[in-house]
Amino acid sequence: MKVILKIFAALAAVLALLFTVYIFDLDMKLMRSVVLPFLNRHYDKQKREHVI
């Protein structure tokens, strides 16, 4: 019985964490603050074939 309660508590904690990420849009905030600057630096270094 204790094992089932521990599994249920772990699943509830994971669900609460995922809910928090969803509600506060933390995944896109991470993308905007970490991944996007890296991609901008990468693509800004590339030589342009067509200037717009």
mmCIF entry with sequence, helices, sheets and N, C-alpha, C, O atoms, coordinates in Angstrom:
data_MODEL
# 
_entry.id   MODEL 
# 
_entity.id                         1 
_entity.type                       polymer 
_entity.pdbx_number_of_molecules   1 
# 
_entity_poly.entity_id                      1 
_entity_poly.type                           'polypeptide(L)' 
_entity_poly.nstd_linkage                   no 
_entity_poly.nstd_monomer                   no 
_entity_poly.pdbx_seq_one_letter_code       MKVILKIFAALAAVLALLFTVYIFDLDMKLMRSVVLPFLNRHYDKQKREHVI 
_entity_poly.pdbx_seq_one_letter_code_can   MKVILKIFAALAAVLALLFTVYIFDLDMKLMRSVVLPFLNRHYDKQKREHVI 
_entity_poly.pdbx_strand_id                 A 
# 
loop_
_entity_poly_seq.entity_id 
_entity_poly_seq.num 
_entity_poly_seq.mon_id 
_entity_poly_seq.hetero 
1 1  MET n 
1 2  LYS n 
1 3  VAL n 
1 4  ILE n 
1 5  LEU n 
1 6  LYS n 
1 7  ILE n 
1 8  PHE n 
1 9  ALA n 
1 10 ALA n 
1 11 LEU n 
1 12 ALA n 
1 13 ALA n 
1 14 VAL n 
1 15 LEU n 
1 16 ALA n 
1 17 LEU n 
1 18 LEU n 
1 19 PHE n 
1 20 THR n 
1 21 VAL n 
1 22 TYR n 
1 23 ILE n 
1 24 PHE n 
1 25 ASP n 
1 26 LEU n 
1 27 ASP n 
1 28 MET n 
1 29 LYS n 
1 30 LEU n 
1 31 MET n 
1 32 ARG n 
1 33 SER n 
1 34 VAL n 
1 35 VAL n 
1 36 LEU n 
1 37 PRO n 
1 38 PHE n 
1 39 LEU n 
1 40 ASN n 
1 41 ARG n 
1 42 HIS n 
1 43 TYR n 
1 44 ASP n 
1 45 LYS n 
1 46 GLN n 
1 47 LYS n 
1 48 ARG n 
1 49 GLU n 
1 50 HIS n 
1 51 VAL n 
1 52 ILE n 
# 
_struct_asym.id          A 
_struct_asym.entity_id   1 
# 
loop_
_struct_conf.conf_type_id 
_struct_conf.id 
_struct_conf.pdbx_PDB_helix_id 
_struct_conf.beg_label_comp_id 
_struct_conf.beg_label_asym_id 
_struct_conf.beg_label_seq_id 
_struct_conf.pdbx_beg_PDB_ins_code 
_struct_conf.end_label_comp_id 
_struct_conf.end_label_asym_id 
_struct_conf.end_label_seq_id 
_struct_conf.pdbx_end_PDB_ins_code 
_struct_conf.beg_auth_comp_id 
_struct_conf.beg_auth_asym_id 
_struct_conf.beg_auth_seq_id 
_struct_conf.end_auth_comp_id 
_struct_conf.end_auth_asym_id 
_struct_conf.end_auth_seq_id 
_struct_conf.pdbx_PDB_helix_class 
_struct_conf.details 
_struct_conf.pdbx_PDB_helix_length 
HELX_P HELX_P1 AA1 LYS A 2  ? ILE A 23 ? LYS A 2  ILE A 23 1 ? 22 
HELX_P HELX_P2 AA2 LEU A 26 ? LEU A 30 ? LEU A 26 LEU A 30 1 ? 5  
HELX_P HELX_P3 AA3 MET A 31 ? VAL A 35 ? MET A 31 VAL A 35 3 ? 5  
HELX_P HELX_P4 AA4 LEU A 36 ? ASP A 44 ? LEU A 36 ASP A 44 1 ? 9  
# 
_struct_conf_type.id          HELX_P 
_struct_conf_type.criteria    ? 
_struct_conf_type.reference   ? 
# 
loop_
_atom_site.group_PDB 
_atom_site.id 
_atom_site.type_symbol 
_atom_site.label_atom_id 
_atom_site.label_alt_id 
_atom_site.label_comp_id 
_atom_site.label_asym_id 
_atom_site.label_entity_id 
_atom_site.label_seq_id 
_atom_site.pdbx_PDB_ins_code 
_atom_site.Cartn_x 
_atom_site.Cartn_y 
_atom_site.Cartn_z 
_atom_site.occupancy 
_atom_site.B_iso_or_equiv 
_atom_site.pdbx_formal_charge 
_atom_site.auth_seq_id 
_atom_site.auth_comp_id 
_atom_site.auth_asym_id 
_atom_site.auth_atom_id 
_atom_site.pdbx_PDB_model_num 
ATOM 1   N N  . MET A 1 1  ? 0.817  -1.199 0.000   1.00 0.00 ? 1  MET A N  1 
ATOM 2   C CA . MET A 1 1  ? 0.000  0.000  0.000   1.00 0.00 ? 1  MET A CA 1 
ATOM 3   C C  . MET A 1 1  ? 0.864  1.267  0.000   1.00 0.00 ? 1  MET A C  1 
ATOM 4   O O  . MET A 1 1  ? 0.525  2.256  -0.650  1.00 0.00 ? 1  MET A O  1 
ATOM 5   N N  . LYS A 1 2  ? 1.988  1.228  0.739   1.00 0.00 ? 2  LYS A N  1 
ATOM 6   C CA . LYS A 1 2  ? 2.866  2.398  0.781   1.00 0.00 ? 2  LYS A CA 1 
ATOM 7   C C  . LYS A 1 2  ? 3.500  2.663  -0.578  1.00 0.00 ? 2  LYS A C  1 
ATOM 8   O O  . LYS A 1 2  ? 3.740  3.813  -0.943  1.00 0.00 ? 2  LYS A O  1 
ATOM 9   N N  . VAL A 1 3  ? 3.769  1.597  -1.325  1.00 0.00 ? 3  VAL A N  1 
ATOM 10  C CA . VAL A 1 3  ? 4.377  1.753  -2.646  1.00 0.00 ? 3  VAL A CA 1 
ATOM 11  C C  . VAL A 1 3  ? 3.403  2.454  -3.586  1.00 0.00 ? 3  VAL A C  1 
ATOM 12  O O  . VAL A 1 3  ? 3.794  3.331  -4.357  1.00 0.00 ? 3  VAL A O  1 
ATOM 13  N N  . ILE A 1 4  ? 2.151  2.068  -3.519  1.00 0.00 ? 4  ILE A N  1 
ATOM 14  C CA . ILE A 1 4  ? 1.137  2.683  -4.372  1.00 0.00 ? 4  ILE A CA 1 
ATOM 15  C C  . ILE A 1 4  ? 0.978  4.165  -4.022  1.00 0.00 ? 4  ILE A C  1 
ATOM 16  O O  . ILE A 1 4  ? 0.830  5.001  -4.914  1.00 0.00 ? 4  ILE A O  1 
ATOM 17  N N  . LEU A 1 5  ? 1.009  4.490  -2.741  1.00 0.00 ? 5  LEU A N  1 
ATOM 18  C CA . LEU A 1 5  ? 0.905  5.890  -2.332  1.00 0.00 ? 5  LEU A CA 1 
ATOM 19  C C  . LEU A 1 5  ? 2.112  6.703  -2.800  1.00 0.00 ? 5  LEU A C  1 
ATOM 20  O O  . LEU A 1 5  ? 1.965  7.858  -3.201  1.00 0.00 ? 5  LEU A O  1 
ATOM 21  N N  . LYS A 1 6  ? 3.301  6.107  -2.751  1.00 0.00 ? 6  LYS A N  1 
ATOM 22  C CA . LYS A 1 6  ? 4.502  6.802  -3.219  1.00 0.00 ? 6  LYS A CA 1 
ATOM 23  C C  . LYS A 1 6  ? 4.437  7.036  -4.723  1.00 0.00 ? 6  LYS A C  1 
ATOM 24  O O  . LYS A 1 6  ? 4.813  8.105  -5.204  1.00 0.00 ? 6  LYS A O  1 
ATOM 25  N N  . ILE A 1 7  ? 3.965  6.048  -5.459  1.00 0.00 ? 7  ILE A N  1 
ATOM 26  C CA . ILE A 1 7  ? 3.820  6.202  -6.912  1.00 0.00 ? 7  ILE A CA 1 
ATOM 27  C C  . ILE A 1 7  ? 2.787  7.282  -7.218  1.00 0.00 ? 7  ILE A C  1 
ATOM 28  O O  . ILE A 1 7  ? 3.000  8.119  -8.096  1.00 0.00 ? 7  ILE A O  1 
ATOM 29  N N  . PHE A 1 8  ? 1.683  7.264  -6.502  1.00 0.00 ? 8  PHE A N  1 
ATOM 30  C CA . PHE A 1 8  ? 0.650  8.279  -6.703  1.00 0.00 ? 8  PHE A CA 1 
ATOM 31  C C  . PHE A 1 8  ? 1.167  9.674  -6.368  1.00 0.00 ? 8  PHE A C  1 
ATOM 32  O O  . PHE A 1 8  ? 0.869  10.631 -7.083  1.00 0.00 ? 8  PHE A O  1 
ATOM 33  N N  . ALA A 1 9  ? 1.933  9.800  -5.298  1.00 0.00 ? 9  ALA A N  1 
ATOM 34  C CA . ALA A 1 9  ? 2.495  11.100 -4.914  1.00 0.00 ? 9  ALA A CA 1 
ATOM 35  C C  . ALA A 1 9  ? 3.483  11.593 -5.968  1.00 0.00 ? 9  ALA A C  1 
ATOM 36  O O  . ALA A 1 9  ? 3.508  12.782 -6.285  1.00 0.00 ? 9  ALA A O  1 
ATOM 37  N N  . ALA A 1 10 ? 4.296  10.688 -6.511  1.00 0.00 ? 10 ALA A N  1 
ATOM 38  C CA . ALA A 1 10 ? 5.254  11.072 -7.549  1.00 0.00 ? 10 ALA A CA 1 
ATOM 39  C C  . ALA A 1 10 ? 4.517  11.529 -8.807  1.00 0.00 ? 10 ALA A C  1 
ATOM 40  O O  . ALA A 1 10 ? 4.896  12.529 -9.418  1.00 0.00 ? 10 ALA A O  1 
ATOM 41  N N  . LEU A 1 11 ? 3.480  10.812 -9.191  1.00 0.00 ? 11 LEU A N  1 
ATOM 42  C CA . LEU A 1 11 ? 2.700  11.203 -10.364 1.00 0.00 ? 11 LEU A CA 1 
ATOM 43  C C  . LEU A 1 11 ? 1.987  12.539 -10.144 1.00 0.00 ? 11 LEU A C  1 
ATOM 44  O O  . LEU A 1 11 ? 1.885  13.351 -11.063 1.00 0.00 ? 11 LEU A O  1 
ATOM 45  N N  . ALA A 1 12 ? 1.501  12.756 -8.941  1.00 0.00 ? 12 ALA A N  1 
ATOM 46  C CA . ALA A 1 12 ? 0.849  14.031 -8.633  1.00 0.00 ? 12 ALA A CA 1 
ATOM 47  C C  . ALA A 1 12 ? 1.854  15.178 -8.695  1.00 0.00 ? 12 ALA A C  1 
ATOM 48  O O  . ALA A 1 12 ? 1.522  16.268 -9.162  1.00 0.00 ? 12 ALA A O  1 
ATOM 49  N N  . ALA A 1 13 ? 3.075  14.942 -8.231  1.00 0.00 ? 13 ALA A N  1 
ATOM 50  C CA . ALA A 1 13 ? 4.108  15.981 -8.289  1.00 0.00 ? 13 ALA A CA 1 
ATOM 51  C C  . ALA A 1 13 ? 4.479  16.293 -9.735  1.00 0.00 ? 13 ALA A C  1 
ATOM 52  O O  . ALA A 1 13 ? 4.655  17.457 -10.092 1.00 0.00 ? 13 ALA A O  1 
ATOM 53  N N  . VAL A 1 14 ? 4.597  15.269 -10.561 1.00 0.00 ? 14 VAL A N  1 
ATOM 54  C CA . VAL A 1 14 ? 4.910  15.479 -11.980 1.00 0.00 ? 14 VAL A CA 1 
ATOM 55  C C  . VAL A 1 14 ? 3.773  16.236 -12.651 1.00 0.00 ? 14 VAL A C  1 
ATOM 56  O O  . VAL A 1 14 ? 4.022  17.152 -13.434 1.00 0.00 ? 14 VAL A O  1 
ATOM 57  N N  . LEU A 1 15 ? 2.548  15.872 -12.362 1.00 0.00 ? 15 LEU A N  1 
ATOM 58  C CA . LEU A 1 15 ? 1.395  16.563 -12.929 1.00 0.00 ? 15 LEU A CA 1 
ATOM 59  C C  . LEU A 1 15 ? 1.364  18.031 -12.501 1.00 0.00 ? 15 LEU A C  1 
ATOM 60  O O  . LEU A 1 15 ? 1.075  18.907 -13.316 1.00 0.00 ? 15 LEU A O  1 
ATOM 61  N N  . ALA A 1 16 ? 1.658  18.300 -11.241 1.00 0.00 ? 16 ALA A N  1 
ATOM 62  C CA . ALA A 1 16 ? 1.689  19.686 -10.757 1.00 0.00 ? 16 ALA A CA 1 
ATOM 63  C C  . ALA A 1 16 ? 2.791  20.478 -11.449 1.00 0.00 ? 16 ALA A C  1 
ATOM 64  O O  . ALA A 1 16 ? 2.595  21.644 -11.793 1.00 0.00 ? 16 ALA A O  1 
ATOM 65  N N  . LEU A 1 17 ? 3.941  19.860 -11.654 1.00 0.00 ? 17 LEU A N  1 
ATOM 66  C CA . LEU A 1 17 ? 5.042  20.532 -12.347 1.00 0.00 ? 17 LEU A CA 1 
ATOM 67  C C  . LEU A 1 17 ? 4.669  20.847 -13.791 1.00 0.00 ? 17 LEU A C  1 
ATOM 68  O O  . LEU A 1 17 ? 4.908  21.958 -14.264 1.00 0.00 ? 17 LEU A O  1 
ATOM 69  N N  . LEU A 1 18 ? 4.087  19.882 -14.490 1.00 0.00 ? 18 LEU A N  1 
ATOM 70  C CA . LEU A 1 18 ? 3.683  20.105 -15.873 1.00 0.00 ? 18 LEU A CA 1 
ATOM 71  C C  . LEU A 1 18 ? 2.582  21.161 -15.973 1.00 0.00 ? 18 LEU A C  1 
ATOM 72  O O  . LEU A 1 18 ? 2.574  21.965 -16.905 1.00 0.00 ? 18 LEU A O  1 
ATOM 73  N N  . PHE A 1 19 ? 1.674  21.160 -15.034 1.00 0.00 ? 19 PHE A N  1 
ATOM 74  C CA . PHE A 1 19 ? 0.613  22.165 -15.009 1.00 0.00 ? 19 PHE A CA 1 
ATOM 75  C C  . PHE A 1 19 ? 1.200  23.563 -14.811 1.00 0.00 ? 19 PHE A C  1 
ATOM 76  O O  . PHE A 1 19 ? 0.768  24.517 -15.458 1.00 0.00 ? 19 PHE A O  1 
ATOM 77  N N  . THR A 1 20 ? 2.175  23.683 -13.925 1.00 0.00 ? 20 THR A N  1 
ATOM 78  C CA . THR A 1 20 ? 2.826  24.971 -13.676 1.00 0.00 ? 20 THR A CA 1 
ATOM 79  C C  . THR A 1 20 ? 3.548  25.466 -14.920 1.00 0.00 ? 20 THR A C  1 
ATOM 80  O O  . THR A 1 20 ? 3.472  26.648 -15.254 1.00 0.00 ? 20 THR A O  1 
ATOM 81  N N  . VAL A 1 21 ? 4.246  24.568 -15.607 1.00 0.00 ? 21 VAL A N  1 
ATOM 82  C CA . VAL A 1 21 ? 4.932  24.939 -16.844 1.00 0.00 ? 21 VAL A CA 1 
ATOM 83  C C  . VAL A 1 21 ? 3.923  25.411 -17.876 1.00 0.00 ? 21 VAL A C  1 
ATOM 84  O O  . VAL A 1 21 ? 4.169  26.392 -18.578 1.00 0.00 ? 21 VAL A O  1 
ATOM 85  N N  . TYR A 1 22 ? 2.798  24.729 -17.978 1.00 0.00 ? 22 TYR A N  1 
ATOM 86  C CA . TYR A 1 22 ? 1.771  25.091 -18.958 1.00 0.00 ? 22 TYR A CA 1 
ATOM 87  C C  . TYR A 1 22 ? 1.127  26.435 -18.629 1.00 0.00 ? 22 TYR A C  1 
ATOM 88  O O  . TYR A 1 22 ? 0.984  27.279 -19.514 1.00 0.00 ? 22 TYR A O  1 
ATOM 89  N N  . ILE A 1 23 ? 0.744  26.644 -17.393 1.00 0.00 ? 23 ILE A N  1 
ATOM 90  C CA . ILE A 1 23 ? 0.025  27.853 -17.005 1.00 0.00 ? 23 ILE A CA 1 
ATOM 91  C C  . ILE A 1 23 ? 0.895  29.097 -17.162 1.00 0.00 ? 23 ILE A C  1 
ATOM 92  O O  . ILE A 1 23 ? 0.420  30.123 -17.649 1.00 0.00 ? 23 ILE A O  1 
ATOM 93  N N  . PHE A 1 24 ? 2.157  29.021 -16.759 1.00 0.00 ? 24 PHE A N  1 
ATOM 94  C CA . PHE A 1 24 ? 3.036  30.186 -16.821 1.00 0.00 ? 24 PHE A CA 1 
ATOM 95  C C  . PHE A 1 24 ? 3.827  30.257 -18.119 1.00 0.00 ? 24 PHE A C  1 
ATOM 96  O O  . PHE A 1 24 ? 4.675  31.137 -18.270 1.00 0.00 ? 24 PHE A O  1 
ATOM 97  N N  . ASP A 1 25 ? 3.572  29.354 -19.057 1.00 0.00 ? 25 ASP A N  1 
ATOM 98  C CA . ASP A 1 25 ? 4.215  29.356 -20.373 1.00 0.00 ? 25 ASP A CA 1 
ATOM 99  C C  . ASP A 1 25 ? 5.742  29.346 -20.246 1.00 0.00 ? 25 ASP A C  1 
ATOM 100 O O  . ASP A 1 25 ? 6.437  30.053 -20.974 1.00 0.00 ? 25 ASP A O  1 
ATOM 101 N N  . LEU A 1 26 ? 6.248  28.546 -19.324 1.00 0.00 ? 26 LEU A N  1 
ATOM 102 C CA . LEU A 1 26 ? 7.680  28.549 -19.028 1.00 0.00 ? 26 LEU A CA 1 
ATOM 103 C C  . LEU A 1 26 ? 8.512  27.956 -20.152 1.00 0.00 ? 26 LEU A C  1 
ATOM 104 O O  . LEU A 1 26 ? 9.681  28.310 -20.304 1.00 0.00 ? 26 LEU A O  1 
ATOM 105 N N  . ASP A 1 27 ? 7.935  27.063 -20.938 1.00 0.00 ? 27 ASP A N  1 
ATOM 106 C CA . ASP A 1 27 ? 8.713  26.471 -22.025 1.00 0.00 ? 27 ASP A CA 1 
ATOM 107 C C  . ASP A 1 27 ? 9.046  27.510 -23.086 1.00 0.00 ? 27 ASP A C  1 
ATOM 108 O O  . ASP A 1 27 ? 10.166 27.525 -23.597 1.00 0.00 ? 27 ASP A O  1 
ATOM 109 N N  . MET A 1 28 ? 8.107  28.371 -23.425 1.00 0.00 ? 28 MET A N  1 
ATOM 110 C CA . MET A 1 28 ? 8.384  29.393 -24.431 1.00 0.00 ? 28 MET A CA 1 
ATOM 111 C C  . MET A 1 28 ? 9.245  30.521 -23.864 1.00 0.00 ? 28 MET A C  1 
ATOM 112 O O  . MET A 1 28 ? 9.997  31.154 -24.605 1.00 0.00 ? 28 MET A O  1 
ATOM 113 N N  . LYS A 1 29 ? 9.145  30.777 -22.575 1.00 0.00 ? 29 LYS A N  1 
ATOM 114 C CA . LYS A 1 29 ? 10.033 31.764 -21.961 1.00 0.00 ? 29 LYS A CA 1 
ATOM 115 C C  . LYS A 1 29 ? 11.474 31.266 -21.997 1.00 0.00 ? 29 LYS A C  1 
ATOM 116 O O  . LYS A 1 29 ? 12.399 32.051 -22.204 1.00 0.00 ? 29 LYS A O  1 
ATOM 117 N N  . LEU A 1 30 ? 11.663 29.968 -21.798 1.00 0.00 ? 30 LEU A N  1 
ATOM 118 C CA . LEU A 1 30 ? 13.001 29.385 -21.905 1.00 0.00 ? 30 LEU A CA 1 
ATOM 119 C C  . LEU A 1 30 ? 13.499 29.467 -23.334 1.00 0.00 ? 30 LEU A C  1 
ATOM 120 O O  . LEU A 1 30 ? 14.660 29.802 -23.568 1.00 0.00 ? 30 LEU A O  1 
ATOM 121 N N  . MET A 1 31 ? 12.634 29.163 -24.295 1.00 0.00 ? 31 MET A N  1 
ATOM 122 C CA . MET A 1 31 ? 13.032 29.254 -25.699 1.00 0.00 ? 31 MET A CA 1 
ATOM 123 C C  . MET A 1 31 ? 13.443 30.680 -26.054 1.00 0.00 ? 31 MET A C  1 
ATOM 124 O O  . MET A 1 31 ? 14.456 30.890 -26.722 1.00 0.00 ? 31 MET A O  1 
ATOM 125 N N  . ARG A 1 32 ? 12.659 31.656 -25.609 1.00 0.00 ? 32 ARG A N  1 
ATOM 126 C CA . ARG A 1 32 ? 12.933 33.050 -25.957 1.00 0.00 ? 32 ARG A CA 1 
ATOM 127 C C  . ARG A 1 32 ? 14.219 33.554 -25.305 1.00 0.00 ? 32 ARG A C  1 
ATOM 128 O O  . ARG A 1 32 ? 14.936 34.354 -25.904 1.00 0.00 ? 32 ARG A O  1 
ATOM 129 N N  . SER A 1 33 ? 14.519 33.103 -24.096 1.00 0.00 ? 33 SER A N  1 
ATOM 130 C CA . SER A 1 33 ? 15.680 33.647 -23.392 1.00 0.00 ? 33 SER A CA 1 
ATOM 131 C C  . SER A 1 33 ? 16.963 32.868 -23.638 1.00 0.00 ? 33 SER A C  1 
ATOM 132 O O  . SER A 1 33 ? 18.050 33.422 -23.470 1.00 0.00 ? 33 SER A O  1 
ATOM 133 N N  . VAL A 1 34 ? 16.874 31.602 -24.030 1.00 0.00 ? 34 VAL A N  1 
ATOM 134 C CA . VAL A 1 34 ? 18.083 30.784 -24.189 1.00 0.00 ? 34 VAL A CA 1 
ATOM 135 C C  . VAL A 1 34 ? 18.307 30.376 -25.639 1.00 0.00 ? 34 VAL A C  1 
ATOM 136 O O  . VAL A 1 34 ? 19.378 30.625 -26.193 1.00 0.00 ? 34 VAL A O  1 
ATOM 137 N N  . VAL A 1 35 ? 17.328 29.767 -26.247 1.00 0.00 ? 35 VAL A N  1 
ATOM 138 C CA . VAL A 1 35 ? 17.521 29.176 -27.570 1.00 0.00 ? 35 VAL A CA 1 
ATOM 139 C C  . VAL A 1 35 ? 17.498 30.232 -28.669 1.00 0.00 ? 35 VAL A C  1 
ATOM 140 O O  . VAL A 1 35 ? 18.326 30.188 -29.579 1.00 0.00 ? 35 VAL A O  1 
ATOM 141 N N  . LEU A 1 36 ? 16.584 31.164 -28.601 1.00 0.00 ? 36 LEU A N  1 
ATOM 142 C CA . LEU A 1 36 ? 16.453 32.166 -29.657 1.00 0.00 ? 36 LEU A CA 1 
ATOM 143 C C  . LEU A 1 36 ? 17.704 33.031 -29.832 1.00 0.00 ? 36 LEU A C  1 
ATOM 144 O O  . LEU A 1 36 ? 18.102 33.264 -30.973 1.00 0.00 ? 36 LEU A O  1 
ATOM 145 N N  . PRO A 1 37 ? 18.343 33.517 -28.766 1.00 0.00 ? 37 PRO A N  1 
ATOM 146 C CA . PRO A 1 37 ? 19.591 34.263 -28.974 1.00 0.00 ? 37 PRO A CA 1 
ATOM 147 C C  . PRO A 1 37 ? 20.686 33.420 -29.625 1.00 0.00 ? 37 PRO A C  1 
ATOM 148 O O  . PRO A 1 37 ? 21.456 33.927 -30.440 1.00 0.00 ? 37 PRO A O  1 
ATOM 149 N N  . PHE A 1 38 ? 20.758 32.150 -29.272 1.00 0.00 ? 38 PHE A N  1 
ATOM 150 C CA . PHE A 1 38 ? 21.739 31.266 -29.900 1.00 0.00 ? 38 PHE A CA 1 
ATOM 151 C C  . PHE A 1 38 ? 21.457 31.122 -31.393 1.00 0.00 ? 38 PHE A C  1 
ATOM 152 O O  . PHE A 1 38 ? 22.375 31.192 -32.210 1.00 0.00 ? 38 PHE A O  1 
ATOM 153 N N  . LEU A 1 39 ? 20.198 30.923 -31.745 1.00 0.00 ? 39 LEU A N  1 
ATOM 154 C CA . LEU A 1 39 ? 19.845 30.783 -33.156 1.00 0.00 ? 39 LEU A CA 1 
ATOM 155 C C  . LEU A 1 39 ? 20.063 32.090 -33.910 1.00 0.00 ? 39 LEU A C  1 
ATOM 156 O O  . LEU A 1 39 ? 20.504 32.073 -35.060 1.00 0.00 ? 39 LEU A O  1 
ATOM 157 N N  . ASN A 1 40 ? 19.761 33.219 -33.280 1.00 0.00 ? 40 ASN A N  1 
ATOM 158 C CA . ASN A 1 40 ? 19.992 34.509 -33.932 1.00 0.00 ? 40 ASN A CA 1 
ATOM 159 C C  . ASN A 1 40 ? 21.469 34.721 -34.229 1.00 0.00 ? 40 ASN A C  1 
ATOM 160 O O  . ASN A 1 40 ? 21.821 35.177 -35.317 1.00 0.00 ? 40 ASN A O  1 
ATOM 161 N N  . ARG A 1 41 ? 22.332 34.398 -33.280 1.00 0.00 ? 41 ARG A N  1 
ATOM 162 C CA . ARG A 1 41 ? 23.771 34.533 -33.529 1.00 0.00 ? 41 ARG A CA 1 
ATOM 163 C C  . ARG A 1 41 ? 24.207 33.628 -34.660 1.00 0.00 ? 41 ARG A C  1 
ATOM 164 O O  . ARG A 1 41 ? 25.016 34.024 -35.500 1.00 0.00 ? 41 ARG A O  1 
ATOM 165 N N  . HIS A 1 42 ? 23.675 32.410 -34.690 1.00 0.00 ? 42 HIS A N  1 
ATOM 166 C CA . HIS A 1 42 ? 24.047 31.453 -35.730 1.00 0.00 ? 42 HIS A CA 1 
ATOM 167 C C  . HIS A 1 42 ? 23.634 31.954 -37.110 1.00 0.00 ? 42 HIS A C  1 
ATOM 168 O O  . HIS A 1 42 ? 24.439 31.947 -38.042 1.00 0.00 ? 42 HIS A O  1 
ATOM 169 N N  . TYR A 1 43 ? 22.394 32.383 -37.242 1.00 0.00 ? 43 TYR A N  1 
ATOM 170 C CA . TYR A 1 43 ? 21.898 32.793 -38.550 1.00 0.00 ? 43 TYR A CA 1 
ATOM 171 C C  . TYR A 1 43 ? 22.400 34.179 -38.956 1.00 0.00 ? 43 TYR A C  1 
ATOM 172 O O  . TYR A 1 43 ? 22.461 34.477 -40.149 1.00 0.00 ? 43 TYR A O  1 
ATOM 173 N N  . ASP A 1 44 ? 22.758 35.029 -38.002 1.00 0.00 ? 44 ASP A N  1 
ATOM 174 C CA . ASP A 1 44 ? 23.325 36.330 -38.354 1.00 0.00 ? 44 ASP A CA 1 
ATOM 175 C C  . ASP A 1 44 ? 24.723 36.193 -38.948 1.00 0.00 ? 44 ASP A C  1 
ATOM 176 O O  . ASP A 1 44 ? 25.155 37.059 -39.709 1.00 0.00 ? 44 ASP A O  1 
ATOM 177 N N  . LYS A 1 45 ? 25.431 35.126 -38.616 1.00 0.00 ? 45 LYS A N  1 
ATOM 178 C CA . LYS A 1 45 ? 26.781 34.911 -39.142 1.00 0.00 ? 45 LYS A CA 1 
ATOM 179 C C  . LYS A 1 45 ? 26.775 34.392 -40.573 1.00 0.00 ? 45 LYS A C  1 
ATOM 180 O O  . LYS A 1 45 ? 27.792 34.477 -41.261 1.00 0.00 ? 45 LYS A O  1 
ATOM 181 N N  . GLN A 1 46 ? 25.655 33.861 -41.029 1.00 0.00 ? 46 GLN A N  1 
ATOM 182 C CA . GLN A 1 46 ? 25.607 33.290 -42.370 1.00 0.00 ? 46 GLN A CA 1 
ATOM 183 C C  . GLN A 1 46 ? 25.598 34.384 -43.426 1.00 0.00 ? 46 GLN A C  1 
ATOM 184 O O  . GLN A 1 46 ? 25.000 35.445 -43.249 1.00 0.00 ? 46 GLN A O  1 
ATOM 185 N N  . LYS A 1 47 ? 26.275 34.097 -44.520 1.00 0.00 ? 47 LYS A N  1 
ATOM 186 C CA . LYS A 1 47 ? 26.328 35.045 -45.625 1.00 0.00 ? 47 LYS A CA 1 
ATOM 187 C C  . LYS A 1 47 ? 24.984 35.037 -46.355 1.00 0.00 ? 47 LYS A C  1 
ATOM 188 O O  . LYS A 1 47 ? 24.415 33.976 -46.614 1.00 0.00 ? 47 LYS A O  1 
ATOM 189 N N  . ARG A 1 48 ? 24.488 36.220 -46.679 1.00 0.00 ? 48 ARG A N  1 
ATOM 190 C CA . ARG A 1 48 ? 23.206 36.349 -47.368 1.00 0.00 ? 48 ARG A CA 1 
ATOM 191 C C  . ARG A 1 48 ? 23.401 36.186 -48.868 1.00 0.00 ? 48 ARG A C  1 
ATOM 192 O O  . ARG A 1 48 ? 24.313 36.767 -49.457 1.00 0.00 ? 48 ARG A O  1 
ATOM 193 N N  . GLU A 1 49 ? 22.533 35.386 -49.476 1.00 0.00 ? 49 GLU A N  1 
ATOM 194 C CA . GLU A 1 49 ? 22.556 35.253 -50.929 1.00 0.00 ? 49 GLU A CA 1 
ATOM 195 C C  . GLU A 1 49 ? 21.693 36.331 -51.574 1.00 0.00 ? 49 GLU A C  1 
ATOM 196 O O  . GLU A 1 49 ? 22.048 36.882 -52.617 1.00 0.00 ? 49 GLU A O  1 
ATOM 197 N N  . HIS A 1 50 ? 20.562 36.624 -50.949 1.00 0.00 ? 50 HIS A N  1 
ATOM 198 C CA . HIS A 1 50 ? 19.648 37.643 -51.466 1.00 0.00 ? 50 HIS A CA 1 
ATOM 199 C C  . HIS A 1 50 ? 19.392 38.650 -50.360 1.00 0.00 ? 50 HIS A C  1 
ATOM 200 O O  . HIS A 1 50 ? 18.961 38.289 -49.264 1.00 0.00 ? 50 HIS A O  1 
ATOM 201 N N  . VAL A 1 51 ? 19.652 39.878 -50.644 1.00 0.00 ? 51 VAL A N  1 
ATOM 202 C CA . VAL A 1 51 ? 19.393 40.926 -49.666 1.00 0.00 ? 51 VAL A CA 1 
ATOM 203 C C  . VAL A 1 51 ? 17.959 41.396 -49.851 1.00 0.00 ? 51 VAL A C  1 
ATOM 204 O O  . VAL A 1 51 ? 17.545 41.744 -50.957 1.00 0.00 ? 51 VAL A O  1 
ATOM 205 N N  . ILE A 1 52 ? 17.226 41.401 -48.787 1.00 0.00 ? 52 ILE A N  1 
ATOM 206 C CA . ILE A 1 52 ? 15.818 41.812 -48.858 1.00 0.00 ? 52 ILE A CA 1 
ATOM 207 C C  . ILE A 1 52 ? 15.706 43.267 -48.467 1.00 0.00 ? 52 ILE A C  1 
ATOM 208 O O  . ILE A 1 52 ? 14.606 43.820 -48.458 1.00 0.00 ? 52 ILE A O  1 
# 
